[in-house]
Amino acid sequence: LVAHYDALGLATGLAQGADSNGSGLLVLLKLIRLFSKLYSKQTTRARYNLHFLFAAGGKLNYQGSKRWIDDYNDQRQQQQLPNDLEMVV
C-alpha cells in the first residue's frame, strides 16, 4: 500500500497538495496500526504479507512508487526468487 508525501510548487511556500498528501499518509498510518493488530495473532493472520510504502514523486507520475517496483523486481530477479508481488495500491 503506497502513499506519496510530496507536494509540487515553484517555491516551498507555494506548494499545492498538502491536504491530499497528508490525508493519504494518515490513512496509511491508520491502516498500519489496524493491520498490525490482525497480524499479531496467528489465528487472524492473512495469507499475504503487506508492505507499506511512503514514496516521493507522486505529483510526477508516481515516480517514487515506480522506482520501488523496478528496484524490487531487479532484486528479485538477481536473487532468482519467485514473483511474490501481487499488486501495488
TAGIPE-V554867 format. One record per residue. N is the residue number from 1. PHI is phi in whole degrees, -180 to 180 (* if undefined). Layout:
N & PHI
N & PHI
This chain:
1 & *
2 & -124
3 & -135
4 & -100
5 & -114
6 & -107
7 & -126
8 & -114
9 & -169
10 & -71
11 & -134
12 & -55
13 & -72
14 & -103
15 & -66
16 & -109
17 & 105
18 & -63
19 & -68
20 & -66
21 & -68
22 & -63
23 & -64
24 & -63
25 & -65
26 & -65
27 & -63
28 & -65
29 & -63
30 & -65
31 & -63
32 & -59
33 & -64
34 & -67
35 & -68
36 & -64
37 & -68
38 & -67
39 & -78
40 & -75
41 & -111
42 & -64
43 & -74
44 & -109
45 & -75
46 & -79
47 & -74
48 & -109
49 & -88
50 & -111
51 & -115
52 & -114
53 & -128
54 & -103
55 & -119
56 & -97
57 & 79
58 & -64
59 & -81
60 & -114
61 & 60
62 & 54
63 & -63
64 & -65
65 & -67
66 & -62
67 & -63
68 & -63
69 & -63
70 & -62
71 & -64
72 & -62
73 & -66
74 & -63
75 & -65
76 & -63
77 & -69
78 & -64
79 & -93
80 & 53
81 & -96
82 & -68
83 & -77
84 & -107
85 & -93
86 & -83
87 & -163
88 & -123
89 & -119
